[in-house]
Amino acid sequence: MSLHLTTKKIVKDWTDYNNHMNLSFYIMIFDMGAEQILSKFQMGEQSARLTKRSTMVVETHTTYNNEVKENDVVEVHLSYFDHDKKRIHYKLEMYEKSKNILSSTTEVLALYIDLNIRKVAEFEKEKVITMDQFIEENKTKFKFDNLQFSNKLKK
């Protein structure tokens, strides 16, 4: 089982003329979930403000598996995570909560950035240790199927 990151109720403003959630809001909800894991590794919003180090997404692959409609409640789960010296690679899954049906997935490749110079940077040693510990503790929960970006990490 993947790791739960966030739960959100779909509001009317997030739906479109097809009476389902507009694709842009899938990405927004996924990003809210990603912030949870980025914060755990001190690479999220707080880190960007305080240390001027954060991540920037450079590539994504998103699937839309089942409709999500107004008032549905969705859960976002982390189903995969890995890294190299400068990149993180993760996959998130969105489930419609009441039926536990996979609604969408997004796979992300992001670079670690020094915001002072807006250039790619290597992770600090303590971040590598934290990420490696997280991977070791959770790897049995990860799903390795259908990953698009595994070959993009330089290990």
C-alpha positions as CSV (number, residue, x, y, z in Angstrom):
1,M,0.0,0.0,0.0
2,S,1.3,3.4,-0.9
3,L,1.7,6.3,1.6
4,H,-1.2,8.7,2.2
5,L,-0.3,12.4,1.7
6,T,-3.5,14.4,1.6
7,T,-7.3,14.2,1.3
8,K,-9.4,16.8,-0.6
9,K,-13.1,17.3,-1.4
10,I,-13.8,18.4,-4.9
11,V,-15.5,21.8,-5.1
12,K,-17.6,23.2,-7.9
13,D,-15.0,25.8,-9.0
14,W,-12.7,22.8,-9.9
15,T,-15.2,21.3,-12.3
16,D,-15.7,22.1,-16.0
17,Y,-18.6,22.1,-18.5
18,N,-18.3,18.3,-18.6
19,N,-19.3,18.2,-15.0
20,H,-16.1,16.6,-13.8
21,M,-12.9,17.9,-12.4
22,N,-10.9,20.0,-14.9
23,L,-7.4,18.5,-15.6
24,S,-5.6,21.6,-14.2
25,F,-7.1,20.8,-10.7
26,Y,-5.8,17.3,-10.8
27,I,-2.3,18.8,-11.0
28,M,-3.1,21.3,-8.2
29,I,-4.2,18.5,-5.9
30,F,-1.2,16.4,-6.8
31,D,1.0,19.4,-6.0
32,M,-0.7,19.8,-2.6
33,G,0.2,16.1,-1.9
34,A,3.8,16.6,-3.2
35,E,4.3,19.5,-0.8
36,Q,3.8,17.0,2.1
37,I,6.7,14.8,1.0
38,L,8.9,17.8,-0.1
39,S,8.5,19.4,3.3
40,K,9.5,16.1,5.0
41,F,12.8,16.3,3.0
42,Q,13.1,20.1,3.7
43,M,12.7,21.0,0.1
44,G,9.2,22.5,0.1
45,E,7.8,26.0,0.6
46,Q,9.4,26.6,4.0
47,S,12.8,25.6,2.6
48,A,12.4,27.8,-0.4
49,R,11.7,30.8,1.9
50,L,14.3,30.1,4.5
51,T,17.2,28.4,2.8
52,K,16.5,29.4,-0.8
53,R,16.7,25.7,-1.9
54,S,13.8,23.9,-3.4
55,T,12.8,21.8,-6.3
56,M,11.4,22.6,-9.8
57,V,9.5,20.1,-11.9
58,V,11.1,19.5,-15.3
59,E,8.9,16.6,-16.6
60,T,5.6,14.9,-15.7
61,H,3.5,12.0,-17.0
62,T,-0.1,12.1,-15.9
63,T,-2.9,9.6,-16.5
64,Y,-6.6,10.2,-16.0
65,N,-8.1,6.9,-15.2
66,N,-11.6,7.6,-13.8
67,E,-13.7,10.7,-13.6
68,V,-13.8,12.8,-10.4
69,K,-16.9,15.0,-9.8
70,E,-18.0,17.8,-7.5
71,N,-18.3,16.6,-3.9
72,D,-16.2,13.5,-4.4
73,V,-13.4,13.1,-1.9
74,V,-10.0,12.1,-3.2
75,E,-6.9,10.9,-1.5
76,V,-3.4,11.4,-2.8
77,H,-0.8,8.7,-2.1
78,L,2.9,8.5,-2.8
79,S,3.5,5.3,-4.6
80,Y,7.2,5.7,-5.5
81,F,10.2,7.8,-4.6
82,D,13.8,7.8,-5.6
83,H,16.7,10.3,-6.1
84,D,20.2,10.9,-7.4
85,K,22.5,13.7,-6.5
86,K,20.4,16.5,-8.1
87,R,17.0,15.0,-9.0
88,I,14.0,13.5,-7.3
89,H,11.7,11.1,-9.1
90,Y,8.3,10.3,-7.6
91,K,4.9,9.0,-8.5
92,L,1.5,10.0,-6.9
93,E,-1.8,8.3,-7.2
94,M,-5.2,9.8,-6.6
95,Y,-8.1,7.6,-5.4
96,E,-11.8,8.5,-5.2
97,K,-12.2,7.7,-1.5
98,S,-15.7,6.2,-1.2
99,K,-15.1,3.6,-3.9
100,N,-11.3,3.4,-3.5
101,I,-11.0,3.7,-7.3
102,L,-7.8,4.9,-9.0
103,S,-8.7,8.3,-10.6
104,S,-5.4,9.6,-11.8
105,T,-1.6,9.2,-11.5
106,T,1.2,11.6,-12.0
107,E,4.9,10.8,-12.3
108,V,7.3,13.6,-11.7
109,L,11.0,14.4,-12.3
110,A,12.2,17.4,-10.4
111,L,15.6,19.2,-10.1
112,Y,17.0,20.5,-6.8
113,I,17.6,24.3,-7.2
114,D,19.7,26.9,-5.5
115,L,17.2,29.8,-5.7
116,N,19.9,32.4,-5.0
117,I,21.4,31.7,-8.4
118,R,18.5,29.7,-10.0
119,K,20.8,26.8,-10.9
120,V,20.7,23.1,-10.3
121,A,22.5,22.1,-7.1
122,E,23.4,18.8,-5.4
123,F,21.5,17.7,-2.4
124,E,23.2,18.4,1.0
125,K,24.4,15.3,2.8
126,E,21.7,15.4,5.5
127,K,19.0,15.5,2.8
128,V,20.5,12.5,1.1
129,I,20.6,10.6,4.4
130,T,16.9,11.5,5.1
131,M,15.7,10.5,1.7
132,D,17.7,7.2,1.8
133,Q,16.3,6.4,5.2
134,F,12.8,7.1,3.9
135,I,13.3,4.9,0.9
136,E,14.6,2.1,3.0
137,E,11.7,2.3,5.5
138,N,9.1,2.4,2.7
139,K,10.4,0.6,-0.3
140,T,8.1,-2.4,0.3
141,K,5.2,-0.1,-0.2
142,F,6.4,1.3,-3.5
143,K,5.1,0.3,-6.9
144,F,7.7,-0.1,-9.6
145,D,5.4,-0.9,-12.5
146,N,4.8,1.6,-15.4
147,L,7.5,4.1,-14.3
148,Q,8.4,6.4,-17.2
149,F,11.4,8.2,-15.7
150,S,13.5,5.6,-14.0
151,N,16.2,5.9,-16.6
152,K,16.5,9.6,-16.0
153,L,18.2,9.3,-12.6
154,K,22.0,9.3,-12.8
155,K,23.1,6.8,-10.1
